[in-house]
């Protein structure tokens, strides 16, 4: 069986994890083995990125390469062996999410694409887009507050964290949309079930 | 934009380049601000690399990427700001170390070059060239053990350290020789005495420093 990766691309709060989890349950019910990968989830360097992020927030290239290393470790040591065994991999953030992160921080698109060219192309890719209002509400519900480190504070130093975040989300999602195929874009500021149905329909086409 | 001078040292383990880099720094510091940075020395990554090598967790690709991350950290944090503010920055190993080590592990040179394309090219790159046999003799004389990474333990597992060292470092020398011309290496005969080598280096560097002020 060839490598089967389904990527969920989007900013934090776009519904990446929730939709990935729903698809995981769906696929498992249908009898598929599923493995999950995602940003900052590697054994090699995932925890360390979380620890040092605030110290290297202006070292964009370093942070980008750290994220790439993190993804590569998961792919090589965990995902590839599972795919060989017939599993489907679901990625909670993949190359487009990373590239969007870099684009809004001024990293060169060509350089990033060269670096990322070593990763296998996902079989199916969903670009999840939502309104800043909705995204911010989801994050506050989940964490209880807006974490300055994930709000793109290195880009938008503004009077208040809400406005900073709003403007960061807009820039990030503009970048992500510009990188994505139109037919892969899914708007998640709707009923969860409705969005899930749309995603599952696409996956059914693939697995049937 | 750049006011400083960037000097790189390349060569196999045991070639003497680290001593030369450090001697050069002392000399430059008498007249200019100088900074010396070593390969694989980012404060927050080098211990992960060390641990991962020990546990054999790295594949050729992650070996390449994690060293690039280490380099980028030192580049963004130290090398670039220092060059912009006029320092003479001396690198004990620079991107060419990645070129040779990554390709010896099977990663494509083209890709590695692109990975490091953000890094400015040095004003001078000294390649201290010695045969692996000579480097091995030096290490033995200094009574220190051959480190697993010097013996390419990840690509030649199971070989006795000395044999691994010769085999691995021979591949590295071949790669260095292959890229030497394209990358404008100043090739230094590492069989000369350390003093002779340092004099040769200072002669070349002296011109750059005088012209860059």
HADDOCK unambig.tbl for C-alpha pairs under 7 A between the chains (distance, minus, plus):
assign (segid A and resid 59 and name CA) (segid B and resid 76 and name CA) 5.98 0.50 0.50
assign (segid A and resid 61 and name CA) (segid B and resid 72 and name CA) 6.54 0.50 0.50
assign (segid A and resid 62 and name CA) (segid B and resid 69 and name CA) 5.42 0.50 0.50
assign (segid A and resid 62 and name CA) (segid B and resid 72 and name CA) 4.98 0.50 0.50
assign (segid A and resid 62 and name CA) (segid B and resid 73 and name CA) 5.22 0.50 0.50
assign (segid A and resid 65 and name CA) (segid B and resid 65 and name CA) 6.94 0.50 0.50
assign (segid A and resid 65 and name CA) (segid B and resid 69 and name CA) 5.26 0.50 0.50
assign (segid A and resid 66 and name CA) (segid B and resid 69 and name CA) 5.69 0.50 0.50
assign (segid A and resid 69 and name CA) (segid B and resid 62 and name CA) 6.01 0.50 0.50
assign (segid A and resid 69 and name CA) (segid B and resid 65 and name CA) 5.39 0.50 0.50
assign (segid A and resid 69 and name CA) (segid B and resid 66 and name CA) 5.85 0.50 0.50
assign (segid A and resid 72 and name CA) (segid B and resid 62 and name CA) 6.18 0.50 0.50
assign (segid A and resid 73 and name CA) (segid B and resid 62 and name CA) 6.07 0.50 0.50
assign (segid A and resid 111 and name CA) (segid B and resid 114 and name CA) 6.96 0.50 0.50
assign (segid A and resid 114 and name CA) (segid B and resid 114 and name CA) 6.64 0.50 0.50
assign (segid A and resid 115 and name CA) (segid B and resid 115 and name CA) 5.69 0.50 0.50
